[in-house]
Every structure is written in structure tokens, then in C-alpha cells.
Amino acid sequence: MSKTLVKRAFKYRFYPTDAQAAELSRTFGCVRLVYNKALEARAAAWTQNQRRITYGDTSAMLTAWKKTEELAFLGEVSSVPLQQTLRHLQSAFSHFFTRRARHPRFKSRKKSRASAEYTRSAFRWRDGRLVLAKMSEPLAIKWSRPLPVGAEPSTITVSRDSAGRWFVSILVETSVDHYLPTAGAVGIDAGLTTLVTLSTGEKVTNPRHERRDRQRLARAQRALARKQKGSANREKARRAVACVYARIADRRRDFLHKLSTRLVRENRTIVIEDLNVSGMLRGRQARAISDASWSQLRSMLEYKAAWYGRDVIAIDRWYPSSKICSACGTLTGSMPVSVRVWACRCGAIHDRDVNAAKNILAAGLAVTACGDGVGPTRHEPVRQPSQPPYQG
């Protein structure tokens, strides 16, 4: 069985001591400060002199900042996370210059993710015990699953979410066994009531995690609104709201992991639509679309397919998959969203979502065989009133 060598991150929750929490909080603050000052310096250099500053320049600036009386506290934390945040800023600008991302933004103390990255020189790893730089005790990690046998961490990322939970992400290089060969192929039509409809006819119901906890979330948000700004009680109420959001996100992520793993294991080829989710989030269905998290599902499918020797194909978002008869190829002129079952002139009766999934699969297989931009043959719509919904 073939294997793929991948870099894989294993994320665990840990429970720091008071001293460790204080040290990590200081490190988070210093990382954010260095990032913002370096970003400010880059922006000023370009605005005033049309000059680009490199990572080496910002690294020299960091050394100079540590020597000043105002920023001498930067020398009290590990230097590795500070250097790593400068590397991340350099990568952000590289993506911006190649038009793969927007311009880097300043990090906020309240809204940005609190994290710090440690490379191999800034931590000790021995017999499953992890000790970070500037600390004398190992982290109390809850090992929810074992690391691969013989794996040696190359990078450690420590983070704290808005609910106050601490996590450590351990990056290792390991080999992943490919799944057993299969000839299965499936087309996937994404939806809201039904999260995904497969070309096999199977429908996966949308759990609607946010809707299930909406009453609890509203109650926590009302309690937060009543608290005085800046008070300790407001901070407790804010954390209660964050805990509800964390619960929703955790359950959604767990469901999508299980679904994506099953789809990748059972099928050699997976065909999806290239949906413009960010554009859809500007409409009236934004809350439901955000809860469905189609982008996260696609991301999981793509990286798992790369790991396990499968293929994911994304077809054009403008492909009229719902309007084409999967039996005869006739293109229907118009079909409102309210129409869920319809009858074609050829006599075929279609479930809208299942028919769309079958057409998505056909278009994806055509792309595989003939190249991008190719779809199944279809007839142009006849200039007559559209077919009425099936009433049988």
C-alpha cells in the first residue's frame, strides 16, 4: 500500500499553572506588539519612501527595540515566537503581493487570536513531556489521542481561545497510508435543509448546530448586554457567550470531520461545486449558510483527498446543475428555488437536489476525461413556458 509523507498538526488541550499562564499571556502580548510595530514600519516605509522592508530589516528593528528603555520587556520572553511572528508577517506580504490575500491588518488585543509559535530551539521534548522556553515545568497536556510512533515535533503552537481554553498544536512529519483502491465516484450538491445530497441519492441532514443552541446563545448575550462595561461581571458574561460559540464550533467541526472522512474513504473521485460562499454571506440566508460551513467541508475534503490518494474536482459555479435533466440532458429554461421535484418532457421525474448531484458528477467526470471547461452534452432550452413542478 502506497503512502504519503505529510506534515500533520495534532491539537490538544492543556491546563497551565498560574506561572505558565502568566508567561504565555506576556508572550502573546509581545508577539502582538512586535507584529503591529513591524507592520506599521513597513507601511510607513512604503507610504513615505516607496521602499519595501524585508524580514531581515524587521529582525534588525526587533533587536533595536529590545535595547530601548520603553520596550526592554521584549527581552523577558522567548525570542523565538517574536522572530516567528516576523516570518508570518513576511509570508502575509508575499501572499498580498501575489494577489492571494488582502493586505495584512493590525492584530487586536480583543479580537485577534492569541497564539505563539515555538520552533525546535525553544522547547524540550522528551518521553511525551513538553517544556517551553522560559518555563521549568512541562505542560499538563490532555492526550486525547497518541502521536504517531517515533514522531518528533518540529513546531509547537500555543494558543488561547476566547472562551479561555488553552491549546497546544504539535506539528510532526509522518507518513499516511492511502486508503484501499476503489472505483467509486460521487457528486455532491450542497444545501441548507440537506447539508449535502449525493449522486447516489443519499441525503445528509444539516444538523444546524447554531440553531440548536440559539436560545442558549440569546440568553447569554442578553446577560452580557446588561453588564457594565469594564466590570469583572461583564468579563464573566463575555466568556459565557464565548463558551456557547465554542460549543457550536466544536460540534460543527466534529460532524464535518466525520462526514468528509467517510466521503474520502468510500470514493476515489469527489466532485463539488466551486461556490462563492463569501458572496452568499451578503444575502438574507447568511446565518444559515455560515452555520452550514460549506467552505470548511471543502477544505477538509481537499486536504484529506491529498493525504489518502483521492481526487477532488470543483466544477464551475455557474454550471446549471439543477436545471438539466440527468436522464436526457434537456436544459429547463427556469426553475424557482421553491420547486423541489420536477418532471422532464422525457418522462423522468427528478428530485431537484439528487438530479443536481448527478449532473455535478457527470460534469466532473467530463473534466477528468477531457480537461477543464468541458461538461456533459445538453440540449438548449426550448422557448416555451418552463415545466411545472411535479404534482404526483
C-alpha positions as CSV (number, residue, x, y, z in Angstrom):
1,M,0.0,0.0,0.0
2,S,1.4,3.4,-1.0
3,K,2.0,6.2,1.5
4,T,2.2,10.0,1.5
5,L,4.7,11.9,3.6
6,V,2.9,14.9,5.2
7,K,3.3,17.5,7.8
8,R,0.4,17.0,10.3
9,A,-0.6,19.0,13.3
10,F,-2.1,17.3,16.4
11,K,-4.0,19.7,18.6
12,Y,-4.5,19.0,22.3
13,R,-6.0,20.9,25.2
14,F,-3.7,21.6,28.2
15,Y,-4.1,23.2,31.6
16,P,-1.3,25.6,32.5
17,T,-0.2,26.6,36.0
18,D,-0.7,30.2,37.1
19,A,3.0,30.9,36.4
20,Q,2.8,29.2,32.9
21,A,-0.4,31.1,32.1
22,A,1.2,34.4,33.1
23,E,4.3,33.7,31.0
24,L,2.3,32.7,28.0
25,S,0.0,35.7,28.3
26,R,3.1,38.0,28.3
27,T,4.4,36.2,25.3
28,F,1.1,36.7,23.4
29,G,1.1,40.4,24.2
30,C,4.7,40.7,23.0
31,V,4.0,38.8,19.8
32,R,1.1,41.0,19.0
33,L,3.1,44.2,19.7
34,V,6.0,43.1,17.5
35,Y,3.7,42.2,14.7
36,N,1.9,45.5,14.8
37,K,5.1,47.6,15.1
38,A,6.7,45.8,12.2
39,L,3.6,46.2,10.1
40,E,3.5,49.9,11.0
41,A,7.1,50.3,9.9
42,R,6.5,48.5,6.6
43,A,3.5,50.7,5.8
44,A,5.3,53.9,6.7
45,A,8.4,53.0,4.6
46,W,6.2,52.3,1.6
47,T,4.0,55.4,2.1
48,Q,6.8,57.8,2.6
49,N,9.7,56.4,0.5
50,Q,8.1,53.8,-1.7
51,R,10.5,51.3,-0.1
52,R,9.9,47.7,0.8
53,I,11.1,46.3,4.1
54,T,12.2,42.7,4.3
55,Y,12.2,40.2,7.1
56,G,15.9,40.9,7.7
57,D,15.1,44.6,8.2
58,T,12.3,43.9,10.7
59,S,14.6,41.5,12.6
60,A,17.2,44.2,13.0
61,M,14.4,46.5,14.2
62,L,13.4,44.0,16.8
63,T,17.0,43.9,18.1
64,A,17.0,47.7,18.4
65,W,13.6,47.7,20.1
66,K,14.8,45.4,22.8
67,K,17.7,47.9,23.6
68,T,15.3,50.8,24.3
69,E,14.0,51.5,27.8
70,E,10.4,51.6,26.6
71,L,10.5,48.1,25.0
72,A,13.1,46.4,27.2
73,F,10.4,44.0,28.4
74,L,10.5,42.2,25.0
75,G,13.8,40.6,26.1
76,E,12.0,39.0,29.0
77,V,10.1,36.5,26.9
78,S,11.5,33.9,24.5
79,S,12.8,35.5,21.3
80,V,11.7,32.6,19.0
81,P,7.9,33.5,19.0
82,L,8.9,37.1,18.2
83,Q,11.0,36.1,15.3
84,Q,8.3,33.7,14.1
85,T,5.7,36.5,14.0
86,L,8.0,38.5,11.8
87,R,8.2,35.5,9.5
88,H,4.5,35.2,9.4
89,L,4.2,38.9,8.5
90,Q,6.7,38.4,5.7
91,S,4.6,35.5,4.4
92,A,1.4,37.6,4.7
93,F,3.0,40.3,2.5
94,S,4.2,37.7,0.0
95,H,0.7,36.4,-0.4
96,F,-0.5,40.0,-0.7
97,F,2.0,40.9,-3.5
98,T,1.0,37.7,-5.4
99,R,-2.7,38.7,-5.0
100,R,-3.5,35.6,-3.0
101,A,-4.6,37.5,0.1
102,R,-5.5,41.0,1.1
103,H,-3.2,43.5,2.8
104,P,-2.1,42.4,6.3
105,R,-4.1,44.0,9.2
106,F,-3.1,45.0,12.7
107,K,-3.7,42.5,15.5
108,S,-6.3,43.4,18.1
109,R,-6.0,42.5,21.8
110,K,-9.7,41.7,22.0
111,K,-10.5,40.2,18.6
112,S,-7.3,38.6,17.2
113,R,-6.3,35.0,18.1
114,A,-3.8,34.8,21.0
115,S,-1.0,32.5,19.9
116,A,2.7,32.0,19.9
117,E,4.9,29.7,17.8
118,Y,8.0,27.9,19.1
119,T,10.5,26.2,16.9
120,R,12.8,23.3,17.9
121,S,15.3,25.5,19.7
122,A,12.6,26.9,22.0
123,F,11.2,23.8,23.6
124,R,12.3,20.4,25.0
125,W,10.5,17.2,24.1
126,R,11.3,14.0,25.9
127,D,9.1,11.0,26.6
128,G,5.9,12.8,25.9
129,R,6.8,15.8,28.2
130,L,6.8,19.2,26.6
131,V,8.7,22.1,28.2
132,L,8.6,25.5,26.6
133,A,11.4,28.2,26.8
134,K,11.4,30.3,29.9
135,M,9.5,27.5,31.8
136,S,10.7,24.9,34.3
137,E,7.7,22.6,34.3
138,P,6.2,20.6,31.4
139,L,2.7,21.5,30.1
140,A,-0.1,19.4,31.6
141,I,-1.5,18.2,28.2
142,K,-4.6,16.1,28.0
143,W,-3.5,13.4,25.4
144,S,-6.9,12.7,23.7
145,R,-5.0,10.7,21.0
146,P,-1.5,9.5,20.7
147,L,1.1,11.0,18.4
148,P,2.5,8.8,15.6
149,V,5.1,6.3,16.8
150,G,8.5,7.9,16.5
151,A,7.3,11.3,15.6
152,E,9.4,14.3,16.7
153,P,7.8,17.7,16.9
154,S,9.2,20.4,14.7
155,T,7.0,23.3,15.7
156,I,4.8,23.9,18.7
157,T,2.0,26.5,18.6
158,V,0.3,27.5,21.8
159,S,-3.0,29.4,21.7
160,R,-5.9,30.5,23.9
161,D,-9.4,30.9,22.5
162,S,-12.0,33.5,23.5
163,A,-13.6,31.0,26.0
164,G,-10.3,30.9,27.9
165,R,-9.3,27.4,26.8
166,W,-5.6,26.6,26.2
167,F,-4.5,24.5,23.3
168,V,-1.1,23.2,22.0
169,S,-0.7,22.2,18.4
170,I,2.2,19.8,17.7
171,L,3.5,19.7,14.1
172,V,5.2,16.5,13.1
173,E,6.2,14.9,9.8
174,T,4.6,11.5,9.4
175,S,3.5,9.1,6.6
176,V,-0.1,8.5,5.9
177,D,-1.3,5.2,4.4
178,H,-3.5,5.6,1.3
179,Y,-7.0,4.1,1.5
180,L,-7.7,0.9,-0.3
181,P,-8.3,1.4,-4.1
182,T,-11.9,1.9,-5.1
183,A,-13.7,2.9,-8.3
184,G,-16.3,4.9,-6.5
185,A,-17.2,8.4,-7.7
186,V,-19.7,10.8,-6.1
187,G,-21.1,14.2,-6.9
188,I,-22.1,16.5,-4.1
189,D,-24.8,19.2,-4.1
190,A,-24.6,21.5,-1.1
191,G,-27.7,22.8,0.6
192,L,-29.2,24.2,3.7
193,T,-32.1,21.9,4.8
194,T,-30.0,19.0,3.5
195,L,-26.3,19.7,4.1
196,V,-25.2,17.6,1.2
197,T,-27.0,15.5,-1.4
198,L,-25.0,12.7,-3.0
199,S,-25.4,11.5,-6.6
200,T,-26.2,8.1,-5.1
201,G,-29.5,9.5,-3.8
202,E,-28.3,9.8,-0.2
203,K,-29.1,13.0,1.7
204,V,-27.2,14.1,4.8
205,T,-29.4,16.3,7.0
206,N,-28.0,19.6,8.2
207,P,-27.6,19.4,12.0
208,R,-28.0,23.2,12.3
209,H,-25.7,23.4,15.3
210,E,-26.2,27.2,15.7
211,R,-30.0,26.9,15.6
212,R,-30.0,24.2,18.2
213,D,-28.1,26.4,20.6
214,R,-29.7,29.7,19.6
215,Q,-31.8,30.0,22.7
216,R,-28.9,29.4,25.0
217,L,-26.8,31.9,23.0
218,A,-29.5,34.6,23.1
219,R,-29.8,34.2,26.9
220,A,-26.0,34.5,27.3
221,Q,-25.9,37.6,25.1
222,R,-28.8,39.3,27.0
223,A,-26.9,38.7,30.2
224,L,-23.8,40.2,28.6
225,A,-25.7,43.3,27.4
226,R,-26.9,44.0,31.0
227,K,-23.4,44.1,32.5
228,Q,-21.4,47.3,33.0
229,K,-18.6,47.8,30.6
230,G,-15.2,47.2,32.1
231,S,-16.5,45.2,35.1
232,A,-15.5,41.7,36.2
233,N,-19.0,40.5,35.8
234,R,-19.0,41.6,32.1
235,E,-15.9,39.6,31.5
236,K,-17.5,36.6,33.0
237,A,-20.6,37.1,30.8
238,R,-18.4,37.6,27.8
239,R,-16.7,34.3,28.5
240,A,-20.1,32.6,28.9
241,V,-21.1,33.8,25.4
242,A,-17.7,32.6,24.0
243,C,-18.3,29.2,25.6
244,V,-21.6,28.8,23.7
245,Y,-19.9,29.8,20.4
246,A,-17.1,27.3,21.1
247,R,-19.5,24.5,21.8
248,I,-21.3,25.2,18.4
249,A,-17.9,25.4,16.5
250,D,-16.6,22.2,18.1
251,R,-19.8,20.2,17.3
252,R,-19.8,21.5,13.8
253,R,-16.2,20.7,13.2
254,D,-16.6,17.2,14.6
255,F,-19.6,16.5,12.3
256,L,-17.7,17.8,9.2
257,H,-14.6,15.7,10.0
258,K,-16.7,12.5,10.2
259,L,-18.6,13.3,7.0
260,S,-15.5,14.3,5.0
261,T,-13.5,11.3,6.2
262,R,-16.4,8.9,5.2
263,L,-16.7,10.5,1.7
264,V,-12.9,10.3,1.1
265,R,-12.7,6.7,2.3
266,E,-15.6,5.5,0.1
267,N,-14.9,7.3,-3.1
268,R,-11.9,7.6,-5.5
269,T,-13.3,10.8,-7.1
270,I,-15.3,13.5,-5.4
271,V,-16.9,16.3,-7.4
272,I,-18.1,19.5,-5.8
273,E,-19.3,22.9,-6.9
274,D,-17.0,25.9,-6.7
275,L,-19.4,28.0,-4.6
276,N,-18.8,31.7,-3.9
277,V,-19.6,31.4,-0.2
278,S,-18.2,34.8,0.7
279,G,-20.6,36.4,-1.8
280,M,-23.5,34.3,-0.5
281,L,-22.9,35.6,3.1
282,R,-24.0,39.0,2.0
283,G,-27.6,37.8,1.4
284,R,-30.5,37.1,3.6
285,Q,-29.5,33.5,4.2
286,A,-26.1,34.5,5.6
287,R,-26.8,33.0,9.1
288,A,-27.8,29.6,7.7
289,I,-25.0,29.5,5.2
290,S,-22.5,30.3,7.9
291,D,-23.8,27.5,10.1
292,A,-23.6,25.0,7.2
293,S,-19.9,25.9,6.8
294,W,-19.5,24.7,3.2
295,S,-16.0,26.2,2.9
296,Q,-14.8,24.2,5.9
297,L,-16.2,21.0,4.4
298,R,-14.5,21.7,1.1
299,S,-11.2,22.4,2.8
300,M,-11.4,19.1,4.7
301,L,-12.2,17.1,1.6
302,E,-9.3,18.6,-0.3
303,Y,-6.5,18.0,2.2
304,K,-7.8,14.6,3.2
305,A,-8.0,13.6,-0.5
306,A,-4.4,14.7,-1.0
307,W,-3.3,12.6,2.0
308,Y,-5.1,9.4,1.1
309,G,-4.7,9.3,-2.6
310,R,-8.1,10.6,-3.8
311,D,-9.2,13.3,-6.2
312,V,-11.5,16.3,-5.6
313,I,-12.8,18.2,-8.6
314,A,-14.5,21.5,-8.4
315,I,-16.8,22.4,-11.3
316,D,-17.8,25.9,-12.5
317,R,-20.2,27.6,-10.0
318,W,-22.4,28.8,-13.0
319,Y,-23.0,25.3,-14.2
320,P,-26.8,24.9,-14.3
321,S,-26.8,21.5,-12.5
322,S,-30.4,21.9,-11.1
323,K,-32.0,22.7,-14.5
324,I,-30.5,19.9,-16.6
325,C,-32.3,16.6,-16.8
326,S,-29.8,13.9,-15.8
327,A,-31.6,11.4,-18.0
328,C,-31.9,13.1,-21.4
329,G,-29.7,16.3,-21.0
330,T,-32.5,18.8,-21.6
331,L,-31.9,22.2,-20.1
332,T,-35.0,23.7,-18.5
333,G,-35.4,27.4,-19.0
334,S,-36.4,28.5,-15.5
335,M,-36.8,26.8,-12.1
336,P,-37.6,28.7,-8.9
337,V,-35.9,27.6,-5.7
338,S,-39.3,26.5,-4.3
339,V,-39.5,23.7,-6.9
340,R,-38.1,20.6,-5.2
341,V,-39.5,17.9,-7.5
342,W,-40.0,18.4,-11.3
343,A,-40.9,16.3,-14.4
344,C,-38.9,16.4,-17.6
345,R,-40.5,16.1,-21.1
346,C,-38.8,12.8,-21.5
347,G,-40.9,11.4,-18.6
348,A,-38.2,11.4,-15.9
349,I,-39.2,12.7,-12.5
350,H,-36.4,14.3,-10.6
351,D,-35.7,15.2,-7.0
352,R,-34.1,18.6,-7.5
353,D,-31.0,18.0,-5.3
354,V,-30.4,14.4,-6.4
355,N,-30.6,15.4,-10.0
356,A,-28.2,18.3,-9.4
357,A,-25.7,15.9,-7.7
358,K,-25.9,13.5,-10.7
359,N,-25.2,16.4,-13.1
360,I,-22.3,17.6,-10.9
361,L,-20.8,14.2,-11.0
362,A,-21.2,13.9,-14.8
363,A,-19.6,17.3,-15.3
364,G,-16.7,16.4,-13.0
365,L,-16.0,13.1,-14.8
366,A,-16.1,15.0,-18.1
367,V,-13.4,17.4,-16.8
368,T,-11.3,14.4,-15.7
369,A,-11.6,12.8,-19.1
370,C,-11.3,15.8,-21.4
371,G,-9.9,18.7,-19.5
372,D,-11.2,21.8,-17.7
373,G,-14.2,23.6,-19.1
374,V,-15.8,20.6,-20.5
375,G,-19.3,19.4,-19.4
376,P,-21.8,16.7,-20.4
377,T,-23.7,17.3,-23.6
378,R,-27.0,19.0,-23.1
379,H,-29.8,20.4,-25.3
380,E,-30.6,24.0,-25.3
381,P,-33.9,25.0,-23.7
382,V,-37.0,25.2,-25.9
383,R,-38.5,28.6,-25.9
384,Q,-41.8,27.7,-24.1
385,P,-43.1,28.1,-20.6
386,S,-41.0,26.1,-18.1
387,Q,-42.1,22.8,-16.8
388,P,-44.5,23.0,-13.8
389,P,-43.5,21.3,-10.6
390,Y,-44.4,17.6,-10.3
391,Q,-47.7,17.1,-8.5
392,G,-47.8,13.3,-8.3
